[in-house]
Amino acid sequence: MHQRDQNRRYSLRSSQFGPSDQTNPYGAGGMNPPPKKSKTWLWILLGVGGVLVLACCGCFGAIGFGGKGMLDAGMGMVAQQIRPSLDADPVVIEHFGEIKEMNWNLMATGEANQGGKQDVLVWDVKGTKGEGQILGSLDQTTNPPKMRNGKIKMKSGEEFNLSQ
């Protein structure tokens, strides 16, 4: 063989594995990397878990807000029942005048019942002459119910016993 044929043979071989070719001449041919594992189950479990968390939050929110709303509605009916007796009480007339607004105060009721008393209700009252609270127990033996052992707490801090 001539020198030129030998050079050509080498040049052909070297061109086969030049920089433009992407295959590795020393690696095992035909072996691909393992396929990526599917994460479908992970996404399904995360989706189901998220839906359950949202459902629990929604239920607790509905119970919290709905329960308070139902409690307020029930106490609003109690206020309507005891209001005529309060409107006729001379102490209420003297310090509040005509009652314009009367709302049950859940927090103050809880605080008033901490000393062992279990039946004190507290109402925030706004009248034509003043504002304050009416505290007392509900006497359900009368029709309509009345406040028993009631007293008035004015915003100024003064306290007066109801006449009934």
N, C-alpha and C positions, 0 to 999 in steps of 0.2 A: 504494500500500500504506500501510496505517496504521502508526503507530508501534508499536502493540501487536503487530501481526502480525510486524513486523520484529524486535521484542524476543523474541517467541516463537521465531522462526526461529533467532535467535542462541542463545537459551537451549537449544533442542533440539540444536543443533550442539555447544555447549559441554558439554552433558551426555553426549554420545556419547563424549567423550574425557576424562571426569572421572577422579578418582583411583580409582574402583572398576574401571575398565577396565584390563586388563593389557597390551594391545597398544600398541606404539609407533606413533604416527601418522606419524612421519617415517622409520621404518625400512623396509627392503624386506620386504614381506609374503611369507609362505610359505616362508622359508628357515630350515631347522633347522641346529643345529651339527653338525659331522661326527660320526659314531658313534665311540665309543671302540674302540681296537684290542684284539683279544682277546689275552690273555697265556697262553693254553693251552700253547703250545709252551715258553714259559719255565718253567712249572710242571712240564711233562713232563721237560724237560732237568734241572731241579733234582732231581726225584725219582729219575731214573736215576743221576745223579751221586752222590746221597746213598746209594743202594743199593750202588753200586760202592765207595765209600769204606768203608762198613760191612763189605762182603765182604772187602776187603783187610785191614782191621783184624782181622777174625775169623780170616783165614788166618794172618796173622803171629802172632796170639796163640796159635792152636792149635799152630803150629810151635814157638814159644818154650816154651810150657808143656808141650806133649806131647813135644817133643824132650828136654827136661830130664827129664821123667818116664821116658822110655825109657832115657836114659843112666843115670839112677839105678838103674833096675831091672837093667840090664846089669851095673853095678858091684856091685850087691847080690849077683848070682850069682858074681862074681869073689871077693867077700868070703867067701862060703860055701866056695869052693874053697880059699882060702889060710888060712882060719881054723884048720883042724886043725893045720897046721904051726906057727902062732903060739901055739895053746893048749899045744903041747908044748915051746915054746922056754923055757929056764930064765930068760932075762932078762925075758921077758914075764911069766912067773909071778911072778918076784921083785918087779916094779914095778907090774904091773896086777892080779895075782891072776887070778881067773877072769874072762874077758872077758864082760861082760853086754851091751854094745852096741858095734857097729862100723859106722861110716858113712863113705862116701867123701866127701872134702872137695874140691870142684871148685876153689874159690878158692885154697886152699893148694897144690893140685896145680899150678895155673897159675903161682903164685909160685915154687914149687920148680923149675920147668922153665925159668925165665927166664935162667939163667946158662949156657945152651948144652946143658944136660941135657934130654933129650926123653922119658925113659921113667920118671920118678919119679912114683909115686902116693902120695898122702897120705890116711891114714885117721884119723878121730877115734875114739878108743877110750875106753870107760868100763869099768872093771873093779871088782872087790871091794876092791882096795887103792889104786887111784888112777886118774887121768885124764890123757890126753895124746894124742899123735899117733904113729903108726907111718908111717915113710917108707921107700920102697925101690922097686926095680924088680921087675917080675914076671918070674919065670923060668918060661917055658912049656915048657921041655924036659923037665921032670919031670911026673909024673902022680900026684897033682894038682899044679897050679902052686904055687910057693913064692915068698916074698919073697927077693930077692937084694940084697946090699949094704944091708940094712935097718938102720934105727936107730929108737930111741924118743926122742921129745921129751916130757918130762913138763911139766905145767902150771907147775911151779916153775922151768923153764928148763934143768933137767939133761938131758943127752943120753947115751944108752947104745947101743952097737952090739948088734944081734941076734947070737945065737950061730950062726945058720945062714948 
